[in-house]
Amino acid sequence: MPKEALLFLQGDSLPPQRSRGVKPFAQGHQRPQQGRRARSNGRCRPPPAPRGGAAAPSCATSGGGGSAPTWGRGAASCSSARATSPSRPPSAEPPPPPASWPPATRAKRRCPGGRWRPQTSGGCGREVRRRRGALSRPEGAEVLFSVDCTKLKDYFLPADGAFSCIYFNFPHCGRKAGVMKNRELLAQFFSSCAEVLAEKGEVHVALCNGQGGTPADRPRRAWHNSWQIVAVAAGARFILSDVHPFNAENINGYKCTGYRSQDKSFSVEGALNHIFTRSTPLPHLKPMICQIELGSRRVSFQVPQVLVDKINRGFLELNSEHPVRTVKEKLTAVLSQAFPIQSIDCSLPLLHQGHINGVCHPNVFWIIPNPEQNASTEQMANGLANAVLFSHVDFCKDTNENGWMKVQEGNLISEQYFLRPSLLLYVQTLIERATFLPGTLHVLSGPVFRKCPISPHSPPVFHEAVFVCAVEKGMENSCIQMLVDTIRSGIYSLHQTVSGCKLNITLQEATSFETAELNDFAAFEAQVTKIQHFLCVETDALSSCEKDCCVGTVSTARDGPKSSDLVAVFASVNLDLLAMLICGIADWRMLWTSDERFLSQFPGGELRLFKSFSLYPPSYMHDISFWVPDREQFDEVAFHTIARQVSHETVVSIQLIDSFQHSETARKSLCYRLTYQSCDKALSCQEVAEMQLLFRKEIQRCLCVTLR
């Protein structure tokens, strides 16, 4: 069985007059065979060895003091010890201290010549030479003294290997240190851990009830009065992955001391052990040029910055184990039991050319020719005259009365293109093909792109599946009912295998909804084509404001196939929303995370109830107010899109909290509140402050607003 090292960081109490301003130290560590695990227990004051015999074993992780074995409260000075133990699952309880820990001593500092200076409550006593065997170590262990817990890399060389786990139980600066000093202590400790921890290692920090400031604390302290451990750890790129009670009863002989740097116990009732892991870094995206075949031409275009990390992810490919693909495949398998199935294998172009009835320009990602980078004379001589470079236009102000952008004359091509916002745009082309078979259910699937307000259930890109079938006139209603019933039974079967919570799927008439009542997916689909029915899902997992979530639409083609005796019936399904509802994923951003811990929960594509690996992520609020340009309609969708781009999708909500119009100048002022929160990455206060500054600059440049 592989071995891993345990590093116990034990705090040794100092005399009261010397405890202020002294940083915690670590005592002892052990060289492992393969991995290392560290334990840190703040301040500990081991008792003197009993007279007339060997000293009782004492183990402390950076904590207070107490009787043997003593694990205490983190404070001024601490020592460290490292020992090997069999590897264990990350969620298991920490192992008890080995029975062969060194006997307890009151020694705090190592003196020259192997001498030890014991300390008493009044200060330093006389020097005594260490008796042979009095501090015998467990086999393979190495005990170090005066190790600074905030500078671990100075004491553990890279050649020794990285630690697999570091423990820090009940850290404290000592005496009556306030929350600010203890936050600084934790911040320095986490930064130190980042330098000696293995890539997939863990940091365990035990805190008294209420100190952490997370919802796991009962009762929960006010945020400003807590240690804000999750936000502090985020500064060193750590996320909280698990929380469980700290059970002192499971540790044989455990006794805690160190209350206000004294030999007094403190309460550990309701204490929690916080387990932190490394976070993937925030992305630093570079501009991306995408090349596609568009008809007979080879077209290159610049991908919008907000979509750079989401394009060409391959979630629906054959070798993918992503839950979105699993939902699509299982839903198609259920439909194949009621209809003959034909998948459309040809790849649909990302760019769409033409006019969309009723769709205004802020909702799509426009792509227009770049006259400065079109094919050169040399390229034309080499047969590349059809190669055209397109650039992305985020916020185009030059539009006509129909919302169409005005393109300069004289370009190589003057058509207007945009990233496909829905696969429904290709239904008419599909049913007009000669290969279209009546009675067969044709399946289209792929990612679609659209601008939308920021919301946990409104992504700018998602995967859509469209099922198209042609039937005789007069049979369309029965076909719709059969298609909806089959989709409903497929969703029910998928949900029951994963979760036991209540799920209700209804087919509702489109006329019963107002536009304001529809979610972003349904509202946009209704603009693309005439919708007859909405497929709505109601589940306990949704918030009260989103009890009815529209995951699909059902309609019929206006013109139908070439044969006048046939009518095309088609249904559109949002695969991303379905995967979120079935697997209990609360935020669409988790589907697009690059953290391998997400896909590891779905081995072989098996659908399971998702467990977040980032618990209680901190949120940061920033307000911004500005004057909107005179005589111009403020583009709120563009405002949200800029926030997505500059924050790397860490803005979770935007709320309009105030609107003011000047009585004399008639100028209008708006005030918005942005909430930053990442569902899968560490996000520090400093990073958010930098994003907010960049956001202020971008809205001035793109939207021509005047900041207040």
C-alpha positions as CSV (number, residue, x, y, z in Angstrom):
1,M,0.0,0.0,0.0
2,P,1.4,3.4,-0.9
3,K,2.6,5.6,1.9
4,E,2.0,9.3,2.5
5,A,3.6,11.7,5.0
6,L,1.8,13.4,7.9
7,L,3.2,16.7,8.9
8,F,1.9,17.8,12.3
9,L,2.5,21.5,13.0
10,Q,2.4,21.9,16.8
11,G,2.3,25.2,18.5
12,D,4.5,25.7,21.6
13,S,3.2,28.4,23.9
14,L,5.4,31.3,24.8
15,P,5.5,33.3,28.0
16,P,2.7,35.9,28.0
17,Q,5.1,38.8,27.6
18,R,6.6,37.3,24.5
19,S,3.6,35.9,22.7
20,R,2.6,39.1,20.9
21,G,3.8,39.5,17.3
22,V,5.5,36.1,17.1
23,K,4.6,34.1,14.1
24,P,3.5,30.5,14.3
25,F,6.1,27.8,13.9
26,A,6.0,24.2,12.9
27,Q,7.5,21.2,14.7
28,G,8.7,18.1,13.2
29,H,8.1,16.3,9.9
30,Q,8.8,12.9,8.5
31,R,10.2,11.9,5.1
32,P,7.7,9.7,3.2
33,Q,8.3,7.1,0.6
34,Q,6.0,8.7,-2.0
35,G,3.7,11.5,-0.7
36,R,3.5,13.7,2.3
37,R,0.7,14.9,4.5
38,A,1.0,17.8,6.9
39,R,-0.9,18.6,10.1
40,S,-0.7,22.0,11.8
41,N,-2.4,22.6,15.1
42,G,-1.5,26.2,16.1
43,R,-0.4,26.5,19.7
44,C,0.3,23.6,22.0
45,R,1.9,23.5,25.4
46,P,2.9,20.0,26.2
47,P,3.1,19.0,29.9
48,P,6.4,18.1,31.6
49,A,7.5,14.5,31.7
50,P,6.1,12.7,34.7
51,R,8.7,12.0,37.4
52,G,10.0,8.5,37.9
53,G,9.3,7.2,34.4
54,A,9.1,7.9,30.7
55,A,7.1,10.8,29.6
56,A,3.6,10.3,28.3
57,P,3.2,10.6,24.5
58,S,2.2,14.0,23.3
59,C,1.1,15.1,19.8
60,A,0.0,18.6,18.9
61,T,-0.8,20.1,15.6
62,S,-0.5,23.9,15.5
63,G,-2.8,24.4,18.5
64,G,-2.9,25.2,22.2
65,G,-1.6,23.2,25.0
66,G,-2.9,20.4,27.2
67,S,-2.3,17.0,28.8
68,A,-1.0,14.2,26.8
69,P,-1.8,13.6,24.0
70,T,-2.4,17.3,23.6
71,W,-3.7,19.0,20.5
72,G,-4.3,22.6,20.9
73,R,-5.1,26.0,19.6
74,G,-2.9,27.7,17.0
75,A,-0.9,30.7,18.2
76,A,2.5,32.2,18.5
77,S,5.1,29.4,18.1
78,C,4.6,25.9,16.8
79,S,6.6,22.9,15.9
80,S,6.0,20.2,13.2
81,A,6.3,16.5,12.9
82,R,5.8,14.4,9.8
83,A,4.9,10.7,9.8
84,T,3.9,8.2,7.2
85,S,0.5,6.6,7.1
86,P,-1.5,4.6,4.6
87,S,-3.2,6.8,2.0
88,R,-6.9,7.5,2.7
89,P,-9.8,8.9,0.7
90,P,-9.9,12.8,0.8
91,S,-13.3,12.8,2.6
92,A,-12.1,10.5,5.5
93,E,-11.5,11.7,9.0
94,P,-7.8,12.6,9.7
95,P,-6.0,9.7,11.4
96,P,-5.3,9.9,15.1
97,P,-1.7,10.9,16.2
98,P,0.7,7.9,16.3
99,A,1.2,6.3,19.7
100,S,4.9,6.7,19.3
101,W,5.0,10.5,19.3
102,P,7.9,12.0,21.2
103,P,7.3,12.4,25.0
104,A,6.0,15.8,26.0
105,T,8.5,18.4,27.0
106,R,8.3,22.1,27.7
107,A,11.2,22.8,25.4
108,K,10.5,25.6,23.0
109,R,13.9,26.4,21.4
110,R,16.9,24.3,20.5
111,C,20.1,25.5,22.2
112,P,23.6,25.0,20.9
113,G,25.2,21.6,21.7
114,G,22.0,19.7,21.7
115,R,20.7,21.5,24.8
116,W,17.0,22.5,25.3
117,R,15.7,25.5,27.1
118,P,12.5,24.7,28.9
119,Q,10.1,27.5,29.6
120,T,7.9,28.1,32.5
121,S,5.1,30.6,33.1
122,G,7.7,33.1,34.4
123,G,10.1,32.8,31.4
124,C,13.1,30.6,30.6
125,G,14.4,28.2,33.1
126,R,17.9,26.7,33.4
127,E,19.3,24.7,30.5
128,V,19.0,21.0,30.7
129,R,20.6,18.4,28.5
130,R,18.1,16.1,26.7
131,R,18.1,12.7,28.3
132,R,18.9,9.9,25.9
133,G,15.6,8.5,24.5
134,A,13.5,11.1,26.2
135,L,12.6,12.6,22.8
136,S,12.7,9.4,20.8
137,R,11.0,9.7,17.4
138,P,8.8,7.2,15.7
139,E,10.5,5.1,13.1
140,G,11.2,7.1,9.9
141,A,10.1,10.4,11.5
142,E,12.0,13.7,11.5
143,V,11.2,16.3,14.2
144,L,12.0,19.9,13.5
145,F,11.7,22.9,15.8
146,S,11.2,26.6,15.2
147,V,9.6,26.2,11.8
148,D,7.6,29.2,10.6
149,C,4.2,28.0,9.4
150,T,4.0,31.1,7.1
151,K,7.3,30.2,5.4
152,L,7.1,26.5,5.0
153,K,9.3,26.5,1.8
154,D,12.2,27.7,3.9
155,Y,12.2,24.5,5.9
156,F,11.1,21.8,3.4
157,L,13.2,21.5,0.3
158,P,11.7,20.6,-3.1
159,A,13.9,17.5,-3.2
160,D,11.8,16.2,-0.2
161,G,8.7,16.2,-2.4
162,A,5.4,18.0,-2.0
163,F,3.0,17.4,0.8
164,S,-0.2,15.5,0.0
165,C,-2.1,17.0,3.0
166,I,-1.4,19.8,5.5
167,Y,-3.4,20.2,8.7
168,F,-3.9,23.4,10.7
169,N,-6.2,22.9,13.7
170,F,-7.6,25.9,15.5
171,P,-5.2,28.6,14.3
172,H,-5.0,31.7,16.4
173,C,-2.6,34.6,16.8
174,G,-2.8,34.3,20.6
175,R,-4.3,36.2,23.4
176,K,-7.0,38.7,22.4
177,A,-6.1,38.9,18.7
178,G,-9.0,40.2,16.6
179,V,-10.4,38.8,13.4
180,M,-8.3,40.9,11.2
181,K,-5.0,39.5,12.6
182,N,-6.3,36.0,12.4
183,R,-7.3,36.5,8.7
184,E,-3.8,37.7,8.0
185,L,-2.4,34.6,9.7
186,L,-4.6,32.4,7.6
187,A,-3.7,34.3,4.4
188,Q,0.0,33.9,5.0
189,F,-0.5,30.2,5.9
190,F,-2.4,29.4,2.7
191,S,0.2,31.2,0.6
192,S,2.9,29.2,2.3
193,C,1.0,26.0,1.7
194,A,0.7,26.7,-2.0
195,E,4.5,26.5,-2.2
196,V,4.9,23.1,-0.6
197,L,1.6,21.3,-1.4
198,A,1.2,18.7,-4.1
199,E,-0.9,19.6,-7.1
200,K,-3.8,17.5,-5.9
201,G,-3.1,17.9,-2.2
202,E,-5.4,19.1,0.5
203,V,-5.2,21.7,3.3
204,H,-7.3,20.9,6.4
205,V,-8.1,23.8,8.7
206,A,-10.2,23.3,11.8
207,L,-12.0,26.3,13.3
208,C,-14.3,26.9,16.2
209,N,-18.0,27.2,15.6
210,G,-18.8,30.4,13.8
211,Q,-15.2,31.4,13.0
212,G,-15.2,30.3,9.3
213,G,-18.1,32.5,8.3
214,T,-19.7,29.9,6.0
215,P,-23.3,28.7,6.0
216,A,-22.0,25.4,7.5
217,D,-21.5,27.3,10.8
218,R,-24.5,27.0,13.2
219,P,-25.1,29.7,14.2
220,R,-23.5,31.7,11.5
221,R,-21.6,34.9,12.5
222,A,-22.0,38.1,10.6
223,W,-19.6,38.2,7.7
224,H,-17.5,41.1,9.0
225,N,-17.1,39.4,12.4
226,S,-15.8,36.1,10.9
227,W,-12.5,34.9,9.7
228,Q,-13.8,34.7,6.1
229,I,-11.8,31.6,5.5
230,V,-13.0,30.9,2.0
231,A,-12.3,34.4,0.8
232,V,-8.9,34.4,2.5
233,A,-8.0,31.0,0.9
234,A,-9.0,32.3,-2.5
235,G,-6.1,34.7,-2.4
236,A,-3.7,31.7,-2.6
237,R,-5.8,29.9,-5.3
238,F,-7.6,27.5,-2.9
239,I,-11.3,26.6,-2.9
240,L,-13.3,24.9,-0.2
241,S,-14.1,21.4,-1.3
242,D,-15.6,19.8,1.8
243,V,-16.6,20.6,5.4
244,H,-17.3,18.1,8.1
245,P,-17.5,18.3,11.9
246,F,-14.3,18.2,13.9
247,N,-14.9,15.2,16.3
248,A,-12.5,15.5,19.2
249,E,-14.1,12.3,20.7
250,N,-12.6,10.2,17.9
251,I,-9.0,11.2,19.0
252,N,-7.9,9.1,21.9
253,G,-6.9,11.4,24.9
254,Y,-7.6,14.6,23.0
255,K,-7.5,17.7,25.2
256,C,-7.3,21.3,24.1
257,T,-5.7,24.2,25.9
258,G,-4.4,27.7,24.9
259,Y,-7.4,29.9,25.7
260,R,-6.0,33.4,25.4
261,S,-2.5,32.0,25.5
262,Q,-3.1,30.4,28.9
263,D,-3.2,26.8,30.1
264,K,-7.0,26.8,29.8
265,S,-9.2,24.8,27.5
266,F,-11.5,26.3,24.9
267,S,-14.8,24.9,23.5
268,V,-14.6,22.8,20.3
269,E,-18.3,22.0,20.3
270,G,-19.6,22.6,16.8
271,A,-16.1,23.0,15.4
272,L,-15.7,22.3,11.7
273,N,-12.9,20.9,9.6
274,H,-12.5,22.8,6.3
275,I,-10.9,20.9,3.5
276,F,-9.3,23.1,0.7
277,T,-8.0,22.0,-2.7
278,R,-6.2,23.9,-5.4
279,S,-8.3,25.8,-7.9
280,T,-7.7,26.0,-11.7
281,P,-6.5,29.5,-12.6
282,L,-8.7,32.2,-14.1
283,P,-8.3,32.0,-17.9
284,H,-6.2,34.5,-19.8
285,L,-7.8,34.2,-23.2
286,K,-6.1,35.2,-26.4
287,P,-7.9,36.3,-29.6
288,M,-9.0,33.3,-31.7
289,I,-9.5,33.1,-35.4
290,C,-11.8,30.3,-36.6
291,Q,-11.8,28.9,-40.2
292,I,-14.9,27.2,-41.6
293,E,-16.3,26.2,-45.0
294,L,-19.1,28.4,-46.0
295,G,-20.5,27.2,-49.3
296,S,-17.7,27.2,-51.8
297,R,-15.6,29.6,-49.8
298,R,-13.1,29.2,-47.0
299,V,-14.0,31.8,-44.4
300,S,-12.0,33.0,-41.4
301,F,-13.6,35.0,-38.6
302,Q,-12.6,36.3,-35.2
303,V,-14.4,34.5,-32.4
304,P,-16.1,36.9,-29.9
305,Q,-13.9,37.2,-26.8
306,V,-16.6,36.0,-24.5
307,L,-16.9,32.7,-26.5
308,V,-13.2,31.9,-27.0
309,D,-13.2,29.2,-24.3
310,K,-16.5,27.8,-25.4
311,I,-16.1,27.2,-29.1
312,N,-15.0,23.8,-30.5
313,R,-15.3,22.1,-27.1
314,G,-16.6,18.9,-28.6
315,F,-19.2,18.0,-26.0
316,L,-21.3,16.1,-28.5
317,E,-18.5,14.1,-30.1
318,L,-18.5,10.3,-30.0
319,N,-15.6,10.0,-27.5
320,S,-17.2,12.6,-25.1
321,E,-18.3,11.7,-21.6
322,H,-20.0,15.0,-21.0
323,P,-23.5,14.8,-19.5
324,V,-24.9,17.0,-22.3
325,R,-24.0,14.3,-24.8
326,T,-25.3,11.5,-22.5
327,V,-28.7,13.4,-22.3
328,K,-28.8,13.8,-26.0
329,E,-28.0,10.1,-26.8
330,K,-30.4,8.7,-24.2
331,L,-33.2,11.0,-25.3
332,T,-32.6,10.0,-28.9
333,A,-32.6,6.3,-27.9
334,V,-36.1,6.7,-26.3
335,L,-37.4,8.5,-29.3
336,S,-36.1,5.7,-31.6
337,Q,-38.6,3.4,-29.9
338,A,-41.5,5.4,-31.3
339,F,-40.1,6.9,-34.5
340,P,-37.6,5.9,-37.2
341,I,-34.5,8.0,-36.5
342,Q,-32.1,9.6,-38.9
343,S,-29.3,11.8,-37.6
344,I,-28.1,14.6,-39.8
345,D,-24.4,13.9,-39.9
346,C,-23.4,16.9,-42.0
347,S,-21.9,19.7,-39.9
348,L,-24.0,22.8,-39.9
349,P,-22.1,26.0,-40.5
350,L,-21.4,28.2,-37.4
351,L,-22.2,31.3,-39.5
352,H,-25.6,32.1,-40.8
353,Q,-26.4,34.4,-43.6
354,G,-29.8,36.1,-44.1
355,H,-32.6,37.7,-42.2
356,I,-34.2,36.6,-39.0
357,N,-37.8,37.8,-38.6
358,G,-38.3,39.7,-35.3
359,V,-34.8,39.3,-34.0
360,C,-33.2,42.6,-33.1
361,H,-29.4,42.9,-33.5
362,P,-28.4,43.1,-29.8
363,N,-29.3,39.4,-29.4
364,V,-26.9,37.9,-31.9
365,F,-23.1,37.9,-32.4
366,W,-22.7,39.8,-35.7
367,I,-19.8,38.9,-38.0
368,I,-18.9,41.3,-40.8
369,P,-16.1,41.4,-43.4
370,N,-12.9,43.3,-42.5
371,P,-11.9,45.3,-45.6
372,E,-8.3,45.7,-44.3
373,Q,-7.7,42.0,-44.1
374,N,-9.5,40.6,-47.1
375,A,-7.6,38.6,-49.7
376,S,-4.6,40.3,-51.1
377,T,-3.4,40.4,-54.7
378,E,-0.8,37.7,-53.9
379,Q,-3.5,35.5,-52.3
380,M,-5.7,36.0,-55.4
381,A,-2.8,34.9,-57.6
382,N,-2.5,31.8,-55.5
383,G,-6.1,30.9,-55.9
384,L,-7.2,32.2,-52.5
385,A,-9.5,34.8,-53.8
386,N,-12.4,33.2,-51.9
387,A,-10.6,33.4,-48.5
388,V,-12.3,36.2,-46.5
389,L,-11.4,37.3,-43.0
390,F,-14.4,38.3,-40.9
391,S,-14.2,40.2,-37.6
392,H,-16.6,40.2,-34.7
393,V,-18.7,43.3,-34.0
394,D,-19.7,43.4,-30.4
395,F,-21.9,46.5,-30.3
396,C,-22.7,48.1,-33.6
397,K,-24.3,51.5,-33.5
398,D,-24.6,51.9,-37.3
399,T,-28.0,50.2,-38.0
400,N,-31.0,50.9,-40.1
401,E,-34.6,51.1,-39.0
402,N,-34.9,47.3,-39.2
403,G,-32.0,46.6,-36.9
404,W,-29.7,45.6,-39.7
405,M,-26.1,46.7,-39.7
406,K,-24.9,49.0,-42.5
407,V,-21.9,47.5,-44.3
408,Q,-19.6,49.6,-46.4
409,E,-19.8,49.2,-50.1
410,G,-16.8,47.9,-52.0
411,N,-16.1,44.9,-49.8
412,L,-15.3,41.6,-51.3
413,I,-18.6,40.3,-50.0
414,S,-21.3,42.6,-48.5
415,E,-23.6,40.0,-46.9
416,Q,-24.3,40.1,-43.2
417,Y,-23.4,37.1,-41.1
418,F,-23.9,36.2,-37.5
419,L,-23.1,33.2,-35.3
420,R,-26.1,30.8,-35.5
421,P,-28.4,31.6,-32.6
422,S,-30.7,28.6,-33.1
423,L,-30.8,25.4,-35.1
424,L,-34.4,26.2,-36.0
425,L,-33.0,28.4,-38.8
426,Y,-32.0,25.3,-40.7
427,V,-35.3,23.4,-40.4
428,Q,-36.8,24.9,-43.6
429,T,-33.6,24.0,-45.5
430,L,-33.7,20.5,-44.1
431,I,-37.3,19.7,-45.1
432,E,-36.8,21.0,-48.6
433,R,-34.0,18.5,-49.3
434,A,-34.7,15.6,-51.6
435,T,-33.4,13.2,-49.0
436,F,-36.0,14.3,-46.4
437,L,-38.1,11.2,-45.6
438,P,-41.7,11.7,-44.4
439,G,-42.5,9.7,-41.2
440,T,-38.9,9.7,-40.2
441,L,-37.6,11.7,-37.2
442,H,-34.6,13.7,-38.3
443,V,-32.2,14.9,-35.6
444,L,-30.1,18.1,-35.6
445,S,-27.8,19.0,-32.7
446,G,-25.0,21.4,-32.0
447,P,-24.0,24.5,-30.1
448,V,-25.8,27.8,-30.6
449,F,-24.8,31.3,-29.6
450,R,-26.8,34.3,-28.5
451,K,-26.4,37.4,-26.3
452,C,-28.6,37.4,-23.2
453,P,-28.8,38.9,-19.7
454,I,-26.7,37.3,-17.0
455,S,-28.5,34.5,-15.1
456,P,-27.6,31.1,-13.7
457,H,-29.8,29.5,-16.4
458,S,-29.1,31.8,-19.3
459,P,-25.8,30.9,-21.0
460,P,-24.5,32.7,-24.1
461,V,-23.9,29.3,-25.7
462,F,-25.7,26.0,-25.2
463,H,-26.4,22.8,-27.1
464,E,-29.6,22.5,-28.9
465,A,-31.3,19.4,-30.3
466,V,-34.1,19.7,-33.0
467,F,-36.3,16.8,-33.9
468,V,-38.1,17.2,-37.3
469,C,-40.8,14.9,-38.7
470,A,-43.2,15.3,-41.7
471,V,-46.7,13.9,-41.4
472,E,-49.9,14.2,-43.5
473,K,-52.1,17.2,-43.0
474,G,-54.6,16.6,-40.2
475,M,-52.2,14.3,-38.3
476,E,-49.9,17.0,-36.9
477,N,-51.7,17.2,-33.6
478,S,-51.4,13.5,-32.9
479,C,-47.8,13.6,-34.0
480,I,-47.1,16.5,-31.6
481,Q,-48.7,14.6,-28.7
482,M,-46.8,11.5,-29.5
483,L,-43.5,13.4,-29.8
484,V,-44.1,15.3,-26.5
485,D,-45.1,12.1,-24.6
486,T,-42.0,10.3,-25.8
487,I,-39.7,13.2,-24.8
488,R,-41.5,13.5,-21.4
489,S,-41.1,9.8,-20.7
490,G,-37.4,10.0,-21.7
491,I,-36.8,12.9,-19.3
492,Y,-38.7,11.1,-16.5
493,S,-36.6,7.9,-16.9
494,L,-33.3,9.9,-16.9
495,H,-34.3,11.9,-13.9
496,Q,-35.4,8.9,-11.8
497,T,-32.1,7.1,-12.3
498,V,-30.2,10.1,-10.9
499,S,-32.4,12.0,-8.4
500,G,-35.4,11.2,-6.3
501,C,-36.7,14.8,-6.1
502,K,-40.1,15.7,-7.6
503,L,-40.2,16.4,-11.3
504,N,-43.2,17.6,-13.3
505,I,-43.2,18.1,-17.1
506,T,-46.1,19.9,-18.8
507,L,-47.0,20.9,-22.4
508,Q,-48.4,24.4,-22.3
509,E,-50.0,26.5,-25.0
510,A,-47.8,29.3,-26.2
511,T,-50.8,31.7,-26.1
512,S,-51.0,31.3,-22.3
513,F,-47.6,33.0,-21.8
514,E,-46.7,36.7,-21.9
515,T,-43.2,37.5,-23.3
516,A,-42.0,38.7,-19.9
517,E,-42.9,35.3,-18.4
518,L,-40.7,33.3,-20.7
519,N,-37.1,32.5,-19.9
520,D,-34.4,33.7,-22.3
521,F,-34.3,30.4,-24.2
522,A,-38.1,30.3,-24.9
523,A,-38.3,34.1,-25.6
524,F,-35.6,33.9,-28.3
525,E,-37.1,30.7,-29.9
526,A,-40.4,32.5,-30.2
527,Q,-38.7,35.2,-32.2
528,V,-37.2,32.8,-34.6
529,T,-40.4,30.9,-35.5
530,K,-44.0,30.7,-34.5
531,I,-44.2,28.5,-31.4
532,Q,-47.3,26.6,-30.6
533,H,-46.3,24.8,-27.4
534,F,-43.7,25.1,-24.6
535,L,-42.3,22.1,-22.8
536,C,-41.9,23.2,-19.2
537,V,-40.3,21.4,-16.3
538,E,-41.1,22.0,-12.7
539,T,-38.8,20.7,-10.0
540,D,-37.9,21.3,-6.4
541,A,-34.3,22.0,-7.4
542,L,-35.3,25.3,-9.1
543,S,-35.5,28.5,-7.1
544,S,-38.9,30.0,-6.4
545,C,-38.5,32.6,-9.2
546,E,-37.8,29.8,-11.8
547,K,-40.3,27.2,-10.8
548,D,-41.4,26.7,-14.4
549,C,-38.3,26.3,-16.6
550,C,-38.9,26.0,-20.3
551,V,-36.6,23.4,-21.8
552,G,-38.2,22.9,-25.2
553,T,-40.6,24.2,-27.8
554,V,-42.9,22.5,-30.3
555,S,-44.2,23.9,-33.5
556,T,-45.0,23.2,-37.2
557,A,-43.3,24.5,-40.3
558,R,-45.2,27.4,-41.9
559,D,-44.6,26.3,-45.5
560,G,-44.0,22.6,-45.0
561,P,-42.2,20.3,-47.4
562,K,-42.6,20.6,-51.1
563,S,-45.6,18.2,-51.1
564,S,-48.7,20.2,-50.1
565,D,-50.1,17.1,-48.4
566,L,-47.4,17.1,-45.7
567,V,-46.8,19.2,-42.6
568,A,-43.5,19.3,-40.7
569,V,-43.6,19.0,-37.0
570,F,-40.5,19.9,-35.0
571,A,-39.4,20.1,-31.4
572,S,-36.4,22.1,-30.0
573,V,-34.8,21.0,-26.8
574,N,-32.2,22.8,-24.7
575,L,-29.8,20.0,-23.8
576,D,-27.8,22.1,-21.3
577,L,-30.8,23.0,-19.3
578,L,-32.0,19.3,-19.3
579,A,-28.6,18.1,-18.1
580,M,-28.6,20.7,-15.3
581,L,-32.1,19.7,-14.1
582,I,-31.4,16.0,-14.2
583,C,-27.9,16.1,-12.6
584,G,-28.7,18.9,-10.1
585,I,-26.3,21.4,-11.5
586,A,-27.3,24.9,-10.3
587,D,-25.1,27.0,-12.6
588,W,-24.6,26.7,-16.3
589,R,-21.0,27.7,-16.0
590,M,-20.2,24.4,-14.3
591,L,-21.0,22.6,-17.6
592,W,-18.2,24.6,-19.3
593,T,-15.6,24.3,-16.5
594,S,-12.1,23.1,-17.4
595,D,-11.7,21.5,-14.0
596,E,-11.3,17.8,-14.4
597,R,-13.2,17.2,-11.2
598,F,-16.4,17.9,-13.0
599,L,-16.2,15.2,-15.7
600,S,-14.7,12.7,-13.1
601,Q,-18.1,12.6,-11.5
602,F,-19.6,11.2,-14.8
603,P,-17.4,8.2,-15.6
604,G,-18.2,6.6,-18.9
605,G,-20.9,9.2,-19.4
606,E,-23.0,7.8,-16.6
607,L,-25.5,10.4,-15.3
608,R,-25.1,11.1,-11.6
609,L,-26.2,13.7,-9.1
610,F,-23.5,16.3,-9.2
611,K,-21.7,17.3,-6.0
612,S,-20.0,20.7,-6.2
613,F,-16.2,20.7,-5.5
614,S,-16.3,24.4,-4.7
615,L,-18.5,25.0,-1.6
616,Y,-19.7,28.4,-0.4
617,P,-17.7,30.5,-2.9
618,P,-17.3,34.1,-1.8
619,S,-19.3,36.8,-3.5
620,Y,-18.3,40.4,-4.0
621,M,-20.7,43.3,-4.8
622,H,-19.7,46.5,-6.7
623,D,-22.0,49.3,-7.7
624,I,-21.6,51.5,-10.8
625,S,-23.6,54.5,-11.8
626,F,-23.4,56.5,-15.0
627,W,-25.2,58.9,-17.4
628,V,-26.5,57.3,-20.5
629,P,-25.9,59.0,-23.9
630,D,-28.4,61.7,-24.8
631,R,-31.3,60.6,-27.1
632,E,-30.0,57.0,-27.2
633,Q,-31.6,53.8,-26.0
634,F,-29.4,52.1,-23.5
635,D,-28.4,48.6,-24.7
636,E,-28.7,46.5,-21.5
637,V,-27.8,43.3,-23.3
638,A,-24.5,44.8,-24.5
639,F,-24.0,46.0,-20.9
640,H,-24.3,42.4,-19.7
641,T,-22.1,41.1,-22.5
642,I,-19.3,43.4,-21.5
643,A,-19.6,42.2,-17.9
644,R,-19.3,38.6,-19.1
645,Q,-16.2,39.4,-21.1
646,V,-14.1,41.4,-18.7
647,S,-15.0,39.2,-15.7
648,H,-14.3,35.8,-17.4
649,E,-18.0,34.9,-16.6
650,T,-17.5,35.5,-12.9
651,V,-20.4,38.1,-12.7
652,V,-23.3,36.0,-11.5
653,S,-26.0,38.8,-11.4
654,I,-26.6,42.4,-12.4
655,Q,-29.4,44.4,-10.8
656,L,-30.7,47.8,-11.6
657,I,-31.0,49.4,-8.1
658,D,-31.6,53.1,-9.1
659,S,-32.7,55.2,-12.0
660,F,-32.6,59.0,-12.0
661,Q,-33.5,61.6,-14.5
662,H,-32.3,65.2,-14.1
663,S,-35.2,67.7,-14.0
664,E,-33.4,70.4,-16.0
665,T,-31.2,68.6,-18.5
666,A,-33.4,65.5,-18.8
667,R,-30.3,63.4,-18.7
668,K,-30.8,59.9,-17.4
669,S,-28.6,58.1,-14.8
670,L,-28.6,54.4,-14.0
671,C,-27.0,52.6,-11.1
672,Y,-26.3,48.9,-11.3
673,R,-25.1,46.4,-8.7
674,L,-22.8,43.7,-10.0
675,T,-22.2,40.5,-7.9
676,Y,-19.0,38.6,-8.7
677,Q,-18.9,34.9,-7.8
678,S,-17.2,31.9,-9.4
679,C,-18.7,28.5,-9.1
680,D,-15.6,26.5,-9.9
681,K,-12.5,28.7,-9.4
682,A,-10.9,30.7,-6.5
683,L,-11.8,34.4,-6.8
684,S,-10.1,36.9,-4.6
685,C,-11.2,40.4,-3.6
686,Q,-8.2,41.9,-5.4
687,E,-9.0,40.1,-8.7
688,V,-12.6,41.4,-8.5
689,A,-11.4,45.0,-7.9
690,E,-9.2,44.8,-11.1
691,M,-12.1,43.4,-13.1
692,Q,-14.4,46.2,-11.9
693,L,-11.9,48.8,-13.0
694,L,-11.6,47.2,-16.4
695,F,-15.4,47.0,-16.6
696,R,-15.7,50.8,-16.0
697,K,-13.2,51.5,-18.8
698,E,-15.0,49.1,-21.3
699,I,-18.5,50.5,-20.9
700,Q,-17.1,54.0,-21.4
701,R,-15.4,52.9,-24.6
702,C,-18.2,50.6,-26.0
703,L,-21.4,52.2,-24.8
704,C,-20.3,55.9,-24.6
705,V,-21.6,56.4,-21.1
706,T,-20.3,59.0,-18.6
707,L,-19.3,57.6,-15.2
708,R,-20.5,59.4,-12.1
